[in-house]
Amino acid sequence: MSAIAAVPPNKVRAFLNLVLIEHSIFALPFAYIAAFTAMYLTDGRMHWGTLALVTVCMVGLRTFAMAANRIIDREIDARNPRTANRELVTGAVSMRTAYVGSGVALLVFLGSAALLNPLCLVLAPVAVVPMVVYPYGKRFTDFPHAILGLAQAMGPIGAWLAVTGSWSWDAVVLGLAVGIWIGGFDLIFATQDVTADRAEGVRSFPARFGVPAALYGARACHAVTLALLVWYALLSDAGPAFWVGLAVVAAAFVYEHTIVKPHDLSKLNRAFFTTNGFVGMSLFAFALLDLILRGLSL
């Protein structure tokens, strides 16, 4: 504990900036939806200890994934004007700190999985693999966004396993919805790097097929996401509040794809960060309200 306490606060802050810890908001709400639904179906009550471990697992794995991404992509980042100020490029975070931080995050993830149940521990390495493969994806495929989507799809599935210790196809449908949603908005995010990616030989869907095709692809992804969320609502016998949440999500998707245009990416950050953060948080709020109205005891 003394060694951890001796770490200078500025280094901790720089590492947290490196891994964009605040972006956990994108994946956590859907893991919580899966966990709360599983708790409702299992015995109708909240298990706060399990929820805490799910949270630690999610944040630990995501922190590892982001640190690994930054380590693997540091040379590419240095040549891209948009990413040239990232902490590993500027030296605000040393390679040693990045490796140590990623290692600690991985151990936290594996330890939390072990505390949940044996199946979570056995399957934990499966969740790690796409997190490492993703940053390499832009070196061998035009579809690295699909690898990212696969990685993110594991969140709800893992959360359900954490609660029940058993497989659920309902959770798979929700996981697919999350993966395709995140893959879709990653298509939007990648449009801002088309020029740099083409110059450096970095592969992505927008770099290969152009910005208009990427934006149309993102629209298709989010249409499929909405369809999968409807399917999940039917599978889980969701009540009226959840359906209201789906209507809010649909409106948010329409707004997102209205403000980003092939020849005007000036509102990209609003679409990527604000709107997608709202999608996750709003659906979680309506899903939790629905489960409480249906009898989930807090």
C-alpha positions in Angstrom: 0.0 0.0 0.0 2.9 2.4 0.8 4.3 1.9 -2.7 1.0 2.7 -4.3 0.6 5.8 -2.0 4.1 6.9 -3.1 3.1 7.3 -6.7 3.0 11.0 -7.5 -0.6 12.2 -8.1 0.4 13.8 -11.4 1.6 10.5 -12.8 -1.7 8.9 -11.7 -3.6 11.7 -13.4 -1.6 11.4 -16.6 -2.2 7.7 -16.7 -5.9 8.1 -16.2 -5.9 10.7 -19.0 -4.0 8.2 -21.2 -6.7 5.5 -20.8 -9.6 8.0 -20.9 -11.1 6.6 -17.8 -14.2 8.7 -18.2 -15.1 6.8 -21.3 -16.2 3.9 -19.2 -19.6 5.5 -19.4 -20.0 3.9 -22.9 -19.8 0.3 -21.8 -20.8 0.2 -18.1 -24.6 1.1 -18.5 -25.2 -2.0 -20.7 -23.3 -4.3 -18.4 -25.5 -3.0 -15.6 -28.6 -3.6 -17.7 -27.6 -7.2 -18.1 -26.6 -7.6 -14.4 -29.8 -6.1 -13.1 -32.0 -8.1 -15.5 -30.2 -11.3 -14.4 -30.7 -10.4 -10.7 -34.4 -9.7 -11.3 -34.8 -13.0 -13.1 -32.8 -15.0 -10.5 -34.3 -13.9 -7.2 -35.8 -10.4 -7.8 -33.3 -8.5 -5.6 -30.1 -6.5 -6.0 -26.8 -8.0 -5.1 -24.6 -5.0 -4.4 -21.4 -7.0 -3.9 -21.7 -8.7 -7.2 -22.5 -5.3 -8.9 -19.3 -3.8 -7.3 -17.2 -6.7 -8.7 -18.8 -6.3 -12.1 -17.9 -2.6 -12.1 -14.3 -3.4 -11.1 -14.0 -6.0 -13.8 -15.4 -3.7 -16.5 -13.1 -0.8 -15.5 -10.1 -3.0 -15.0 -10.4 -4.7 -18.4 -11.2 -1.4 -20.2 -8.2 0.3 -18.6 -5.9 -2.6 -19.7 -7.3 -2.4 -23.2 -6.8 1.4 -23.5 -3.3 1.2 -22.1 -2.4 -1.7 -24.5 -3.9 0.3 -27.4 -1.8 3.4 -26.6 1.3 1.3 -26.2 0.9 -0.6 -29.4 -0.2 2.5 -31.4 2.3 5.0 -30.0 4.3 5.3 -33.2 1.2 5.7 -35.3 -0.2 8.3 -32.9 3.1 10.3 -33.1 2.6 10.7 -36.9 -1.1 11.8 -36.7 -1.6 15.5 -35.8 -4.8 14.7 -33.9 -3.1 12.2 -31.6 0.4 13.6 -31.5 -0.3 15.1 -28.0 -1.2 11.8 -26.4 0.6 11.1 -23.2 2.9 8.4 -24.5 3.9 10.5 -27.4 4.7 13.6 -25.4 6.3 11.8 -22.6 3.8 12.8 -20.0 3.4 9.0 -19.3 6.5 6.8 -19.6 6.5 3.4 -21.3 7.3 1.9 -17.9 4.3 3.5 -16.3 2.0 2.4 -19.2 3.2 -1.2 -18.9 2.9 -1.2 -15.1 -0.5 0.4 -15.3 -1.8 -2.0 -17.9 -0.4 -5.0 -15.9 -2.1 -3.8 -12.7 -5.4 -3.3 -14.5 -5.2 -6.8 -16.0 -4.5 -8.3 -12.6 -7.5 -6.3 -11.1 -9.7 -7.7 -13.9 -8.6 -11.3 -13.4 -8.8 -11.1 -9.6 -12.3 -9.6 -9.8 -13.4 -12.3 -12.2 -12.0 -15.0 -9.8 -14.0 -13.5 -7.0 -17.2 -13.7 -9.0 -17.4 -17.4 -10.0 -15.2 -20.1 -11.6 -16.8 -19.7 -15.0 -16.0 -16.0 -15.1 -12.3 -16.7 -14.3 -12.1 -19.5 -17.0 -13.6 -17.2 -19.6 -11.7 -14.1 -18.6 -8.8 -14.7 -21.1 -11.4 -14.9 -23.9 -12.4 -11.3 -23.1 -8.8 -10.1 -23.1 -7.8 -11.4 -26.6 -9.9 -9.0 -28.7 -8.7 -6.1 -26.6 -5.1 -6.8 -27.6 -6.0 -7.8 -31.2 -8.0 -4.6 -31.9 -5.0 -2.1 -32.1 -3.2 -4.5 -34.4 -6.4 -4.7 -36.6 -5.7 -1.5 -38.4 -2.5 -3.1 -39.7 -4.2 -6.0 -41.4 -7.9 -5.3 -42.1 -10.2 -2.5 -43.2 -12.6 -3.5 -40.5 -10.9 -3.0 -37.1 -14.2 -1.4 -35.9 -15.7 -4.9 -36.0 -12.9 -6.2 -33.7 -13.7 -3.3 -31.3 -17.4 -4.2 -31.5 -16.6 -7.9 -30.6 -14.5 -6.8 -27.6 -17.3 -4.5 -26.3 -20.0 -7.1 -26.9 -18.5 -9.2 -24.1 -19.5 -6.7 -21.4 -23.2 -7.6 -21.0 -22.4 -11.3 -21.6 -19.8 -11.2 -18.8 -22.1 -9.3 -16.5 -24.9 -11.8 -16.9 -22.4 -14.7 -16.3 -21.2 -12.9 -13.2 -24.7 -12.9 -11.7 -25.9 -16.3 -12.7 -22.8 -18.4 -13.5 -24.5 -19.7 -16.6 -24.9 -18.8 -20.3 -27.7 -16.7 -21.6 -28.7 -16.0 -25.2 -30.7 -12.9 -24.0 -27.3 -11.5 -22.9 -25.8 -12.4 -26.2 -28.4 -10.4 -28.0 -27.8 -7.4 -25.7 -24.0 -7.9 -26.2 -24.4 -7.9 -30.0 -26.5 -4.7 -29.8 -23.7 -3.0 -27.7 -20.9 -4.3 -30.0 -22.6 -3.1 -33.2 -23.5 0.2 -31.6 -19.9 0.9 -30.6 -18.6 -0.4 -33.9 -21.0 2.1 -35.6 -19.9 5.1 -33.7 -16.3 4.1 -34.1 -16.9 4.4 -37.8 -18.0 8.0 -37.2 -15.0 8.7 -35.0 -12.6 7.3 -37.6 -13.7 9.7 -40.3 -11.6 12.4 -38.8 -8.4 10.5 -39.5 -8.9 9.6 -43.1 -6.2 11.8 -44.5 -3.6 10.8 -41.9 -4.5 7.1 -42.1 -4.2 7.1 -45.9 -0.8 8.9 -45.7 0.5 6.4 -43.1 -1.1 3.2 -44.5 -3.3 2.8 -41.5 -6.3 0.7 -42.5 -9.9 1.5 -41.6 -13.3 1.5 -43.2 -13.4 5.3 -43.8 -9.8 5.3 -45.2 -10.6 2.5 -47.6 -14.2 3.4 -48.7 -14.4 7.1 -47.9 -16.3 9.3 -45.4 -19.8 9.0 -46.9 -19.6 5.2 -47.0 -18.5 5.2 -43.3 -21.4 7.4 -42.2 -23.9 5.3 -44.1 -22.3 2.2 -42.5 -22.7 3.8 -39.1 -26.4 4.4 -39.8 -26.8 0.8 -40.8 -25.1 -0.3 -37.6 -27.3 1.8 -35.4 -30.4 0.6 -37.2 -29.3 -3.0 -36.5 -28.5 -2.0 -32.9 -32.1 -0.7 -32.4 -33.5 -3.9 -33.9 -31.4 -6.0 -31.5 -32.5 -3.9 -28.6 -36.1 -4.5 -29.6 -35.4 -8.3 -29.8 -33.8 -8.1 -26.3 -36.8 -6.3 -24.9 -39.1 -9.1 -26.3 -36.8 -11.9 -25.0 -36.7 -10.3 -21.5 -40.4 -9.4 -21.4 -39.5 -5.8 -20.8 -42.2 -3.4 -19.6 -43.4 0.0 -20.8 -40.5 2.0 -19.3 -37.9 0.0 -21.3 -39.9 0.6 -24.5 -39.9 4.4 -23.7 -36.2 4.1 -23.3 -35.9 2.5 -26.7 -37.8 5.4 -28.2 -35.4 7.9 -26.6 -32.5 5.9 -28.0 -34.0 5.9 -31.5 -34.4 9.7 -31.3 -30.8 10.1 -30.2 -29.6 8.0 -33.1 -31.6 10.1 -35.5 -30.1 13.3 -34.0 -26.6 11.8 -34.1 -26.8 11.1 -37.8 -28.4 14.4 -38.6 -25.6 16.5 -37.2 -22.7 14.6 -38.8 -22.4 15.0 -42.6 -19.8 13.8 -45.1 -18.6 17.3 -45.8 -19.2 18.7 -42.3 -17.5 16.9 -39.4 -17.5 20.0 -37.1 -20.0 18.4 -34.7 -18.4 15.0 -34.7 -17.3 15.2 -31.0 -20.9 16.1 -30.0 -22.1 13.0 -31.9 -19.4 10.7 -30.6 -19.1 11.7 -26.9 -22.3 13.5 -25.9 -24.9 11.6 -27.9 -23.5 8.2 -27.4 -22.9 8.8 -23.7 -26.6 9.9 -23.5 -27.7 6.7 -25.3 -26.0 4.4 -22.7 -27.1 6.4 -19.6 -30.7 7.0 -20.7 -31.4 3.4 -21.7 -29.9 2.2 -18.4 -32.1 4.6 -16.5 -35.2 3.4 -18.2 -34.2 -0.2 -17.9 -33.6 0.1 -14.2 -36.9 2.0 -13.8 -38.7 -0.8 -15.7 -37.1 -3.5 -13.5 -38.0 -1.7 -10.3 -41.6 -1.3 -11.5 -41.7 -5.0 -12.3 -40.5 -5.9 -8.7 -36.7 -5.7 -8.5 -35.9 -5.0 -4.9 -33.0 -2.6 -4.2 
